[in-house]
Amino acid sequence: MALIDVTVAEIIQESPTVRSFRLAKPDGSPLGTYLPGAHIDVVGPTSITRQYSLFSTPDAQDSFAFAVKREENSRGGSAALHEVGVGDVLRISSPRNLLSIATDATHHVLVAAGIGITPMLSLARYMDVHGISFELHYFARSEKEAAFLPLLRDRCPEKLRAHLGVARQDQDEILGTTFAGMDPGAHVYTCGPDGFMTKVVALAGRHVPAGSIHLENFHAAEQPDASENSAFEVELEGETYQVPADRSIVEVLQENGCDVDTSCQEGICGTCIMQVLAGTPIHRDNVLTQSEKESGEIMAVCVSRAAGERLVLDYY
């Protein structure tokens, strides 16, 4: 995937653990617009690539903005970005969407926890500007730790429901009441810790179809040990390749000269998705929706495998 150099134009400490970064082209030319809910790959000082949601106004062209929470057990990505300064150069990809606004929804219910507010902020700002019906529920440990809360209170106070310091066991009641009162044509969007999103999906699923629930997840699913895998073969454009138990599909295809784009290599960014023409995939990613997985028509080839002895793939 093509990357471009950008300059860090501004850094803001949004909370004790969250910093936002505004990026611009070194020559000042426009970065372009993007669709609400988009994210970018960011290559930091340690050359680690991570995916971050854009929260700047999607219609603005002069800069992109994203936020990073410093994680205590960071493998180097978030910690290194917290050492970046104004004027430093980062490399980024073009924006792309795993999360987008459902055009057929009668109402949009945005539900965020912690740093999961960033993609919801992008959606909320766009919906607010364009007069789209929505409400935003923001769960945070405290007002101090609620990044972007002042911005939300300023821009869309009547749409915001800030749930601060709510114990986890009490979240169910708030969410249950919220979803029970939804219009049947509403769609739900959520981002936050894995356990929180699982809760949102389960509770919202009592009132709307699974296809009306949308997630943004940048946490890799736990992968089984390679000893639990089986070898299989993959056909692409008439050529057949053997995939051993300890190798991924994308590794084998790239080693044989196939032009398959990759980024995260963890099944969370969607860059490597390919079309499945024959065979049944075992999905081990956190990027496809449940309905997409059940269809068996596409798969993330960096982590997912074959349920049988053979897959026939094509570029997506």
N, C-alpha and C positions, 0 to 999 in steps of 0.2 A: 504494500500500500504506500502510495506517495506521501511524503512528509514535507512540510515547509518550515522554514525558520521564522520564529516570531519573537518579539521583544516583550519582556514583562514591563508594562507601562505603569502599573499601580498594584500595590498590595495593601489589603485592609485586614486587620485582625477583627473578624466578625464575632468571635467568642473566644474563651480561653484556649480552645483546642482547634478552632477552625479559622483558616485564612482564605481570603478570596484573592484571585489573581486576574488582572485585566491584561489581555494580550493584544498586541497590534503588530502590523507588518513594519519592519525596520524603515521602509521608505514612505510609510504613511498611507499607502494605497489601501483601498477597501478590502476587508476579508470576505465580505459578502454576507448575504442573509442565510438563515437556516430555518428548518421547521421546528416548532416548539417541541420540547422533549428530546432534542438531539444531544449526542455526546461526542467527544473527540478522544483520540488516543494522544497521550502526552508522554514524550520521552524526556525524562528528567536528567539531572546531573550524573546519576549512576548508570545511565543507559537503560534503566528499567522502564518498560512501557506499562502505563496504567490508563484506564478509561475513566473519564470524568464528565459529568453532565454539565452542559452549558446553562447558565441561569440569566445571562444578559437578555435584553429584549430581542426576540428573534428577528424583528424587522430592522434593527440597527446594523449598519454595515462596517463601521469603523473599527470595532473591536469585538473580541470574544471574552467572556468571563466564566471562570469555574472556581470551585472551592475545594479545599483539601482539609480533611480532618486528620490531625496527627494521631496515629494509632500507636499505642504502647508497644505492641508486638509487630511493628512494621518491618517488612523485609528490606526496607530501604527506599521504597517509593514515596510514601507520605512524609517520612522524616527528612529525606533529601530535599523535597520540594519546600519544606518549611525553612530551609537554609538558603533558598533562592532569594535574590534581591532585585530591586528595580533596575532595569537596564540589562539584566541577564537574558541570554537567548535560550529558548526551548524549541523543541521540534514537535509539531502537532500534525495530525491527520485532518482531512476534511470532515466536517460534521456528518453524522449519519444517525438514523433513528431506529431504535428498538421499541421506543415508546412514542406513540403519536395520538393525536386527538381523534376520537371516533366521530365522524361527521354525521352519523345517524342518531347520535344520542340526544335525548330531550333535556338532559341535565348531566353535569359532570361532578363527581364527588372525589376530591383529591385528598389522600390520606398519607401523611408523612410522619416519620419519627427520626429524630436526630439529623444526621447529615443527609438523610433521604429527602430533606426539604429542597435540595437543589433542582432536581428535575421537576418537582411540583411547582417550584417558583417560576420556572420557565413557562410551564403550562398556564399557571395562574395569571402571569403578566400578559400573555397573549390573549387569553380569554377575556380579561378585564378590558383591554384596549379594544377588542373587537365585539364587545357586548354579548359574549357567550355565557349562558347560564351555568354557574358553578358555585361550589363551596369548598373551602380548604380547611381540613382538620390537621393541626400541627401538634404533635406530642413531643415534649422535651422535658428533661429532668428539672429544669428551672428556667426562669426568665434570663438569667445570666448566660446559660448554655444554649439558649435558643437563637442560633445564628439567623440573621435576616429578619428577626421579628419586628424591629423598628420599621424596616422597609415595607413589610407586609401591612403593618398597622397604618402606615401612611398611604399606601397605594390602594388597598382593598379591604378596609376595616370591616365593612358590612358583610364581606364574604368569609372572613377569617374566624375560625374557632380554635383558639389557642388552649391546649390542654397541658398545663404545666404542673410538673410534680405529681402526676397521676400514677399511683402504684399499678404494676402490671396486672394484678388481679382485678383492678377496677376498670381497666381499659375495655374489657369485654362488654360491660354494660353500656359504656359510651358508644362503642362501635355498633353494638347490637341495636341500640335505639336509633342511631343515625341511619343504618341500612334498612331498618324496618319501615322508616318513613320515606324511603326513596320512591320516586316515580318508576314504574316498571320499565320505562325506556331509558333509565339512567345508566351511566357507565361509571365504574370505579377505577381509580388509578392509585397505586401505592408504591412507596419506596421506603426502605428502612432496614433494620436488622432482620435476619432471616426469620427468627421466631415471630416477630411482629407481622411481617408480610404473610406468613402462614396463617396467622390468626385473622388477618383482614380477609384473605381469600376464603377461609372457611365460613366466616360470619356473613360476608357479602354474598357468598354462594347460596345462602338460604333464600335470597330475595331476587337475584338476577342470574342469568345464564353465565356459565364460565367464560364465554366469549365476550362478555361485557366487563370483565375484570382484567386490568392491565398492570403488569409489574415492571419495575426497573431493578435489575439485580446484577451487581458487579462483584458478587462473592462466588467463588468457584465451588461447585458441588464436590463433595468428598468422593475420591476415586478409589475403586477396589484395587487390591494388589495385583500386579501383572500375572501372578500365578493363577489367578481366577479367570484370566482371559483365555480365549481360544483363537487359534489362527484361522484366517479366512482369506478369500481372494476378492479383489476389487477390479471391475472392468470400467475403464474410462476411455471413451472415443475409440473403441475397438481393441484396445490394448488391455491385457490382464496382468495384475500385479499381486504378489503374495504379501499379505500383512501378517507378520509373526505376532505371537501373543504379547511380546514386550515392545512392540512398536505401534505408533498411531497411523491411521490412514494418511493423514497429511504428511507425516514424515516420509512414508514410502513413496507417495506421489511426487513430492518435491525432489527426493533423491533420484527419481527417474525422469526428471526434467519437466514434470507437469506444472503448469502455471497456476498454483493455488495460493491465493492471498491468505496470510495469517497475521495475527496481531497478539492476542492475549495468550494463546495456546492453552487456555484453561476452560474454554466453553462458556465464556461470559460476554464476548463482544459481538459475535455474529459475523465476523469477517470471513470465516472459512466455510460458511454454509453452502452445501451442494444439494443438487436435486437427486432424489432416489428414483431410478427408473424400474428397478427390480430388486427383490430381497427385502428383508425386514431389519431395520436398524435397532440397536439398543441405545437409547438416548441417555447420555450422561452429562448433559450440559445444563446450564442455568439460563439459557437465552431464548429457547423456543417456548411458545405457549403450550399448554396441555393439549389444546386442540391440534396444534401443528405437530406435536409428537404423535398423537393418536392417528393422524392422517398417514404418517409414514412416508410422506412425499419429499421431505427435506431433512437434513441432518447436519450437525456441526462435526466436521471430520477431524477436528483436533483432539476430541476426547471420546466421541461416540464410536460404537463398533457394530459388527454384524451379529444378528441373532442366529443366523445359519452359516452356511459355508461360502456364500457368495453375495456380493452387492454389485449392482450396475449403477454407476453414478454419471451425472452430467453437471456441467457448470450451471450455476443458478443465476 
